[in-house]
Amino acid sequence: MSPKSSFRWLPVTTMPDGSDLRLPLHVVKGARPGPTLGLTGAIHGNEVTPSVGTIRRVLELLDPEELSGTVMAVPIANPLGVGQLSRETPGDGQNVNAVFFEPDQTKYTQPVKTVSEQIADALAAGVLAHLDFQIDFHSGGDNHSVHMIEFTQDPVSKGMARAFNMPILLFDEWRPGQMWRESERLGAKVIVAECGGGGALYNEWVERSAQGTLNVMRYLDMLPGEIAPPPTQYVVRGDSGHEHNANILKPKEGGLIVPDEAITPQVVFDGQPVSGIPVLGELLNMYDLTVRQKFEAPFQRTLLIAAVVGPAWSYPGTYAYILFDADGPDVEMLD
């Protein structure tokens, strides 16, 4: 806990071993009135780093005397998933970021909700209902590094995304059941920060993401100072009707994905179009030691939204790379 913030637990339910399931909430109140920004992380339990470190760093850097408004931070939004490094919640197998439904959307009311739904309810009532803005942090987990800021057609959401100062922006939409849609329904403007992972460049990702968050707060007039201008940014479309723009490469069988030596953590961190690398990585059978699949780059210049940046154990059909054509008709370059 930062000495500048208060801390309390949001109760969820009681587990079979008698322990309390609860969510951590850090609150920083500024010296002047203003909006409320929510920072959330690890709603997918295998996406702890660098999200938790980023939120911690933001709380360290904030000066309440300079802050207008309030910051509400939940570094771990799914403690059960985090406990087993699982994207889904152990016990019910649900993705918490898919169960934020209003009662009338399901056409019936369940007498007792699943544990994932109870986590969603606690987040909605204890945090989301109080927000004007939200940044939700994700990462690529242990195997991948991801690099993009997702935003919607709302101009404030786009402004927040640009102010985060990452090179790749994904124009998207929030879908039924997602926390982001529930936040939006309750009145908040939302962006999703997909930052880092793969156990690589941890400190660099934490510092970049923390500084991006502070720059968003300056854009929202929550902090004083000049807004740092964004670098050249590439806006790719992933909203309805444009899902085909994302080229997702998956292993056909289980094994070890070994990236080409040119696909380094730094290359993904830089977020610039990659060219001249025809094969991004290879799938190695760990038993007979043969190469079973080559992950070929289909474009002349490729934007790496997500990529394996070190040897990664992979299950059949899970994603290995998410790519966009840097020169595609749905890619806009912003200077």
Summary of the structure (lengths in Angstrom):
residues: 335
radius of gyration: 20.0
end to end distance: 38.6
largest distance: 64.6
contacts: 1157
relative contact order: 0.13
helix: 24%
strand: 33%
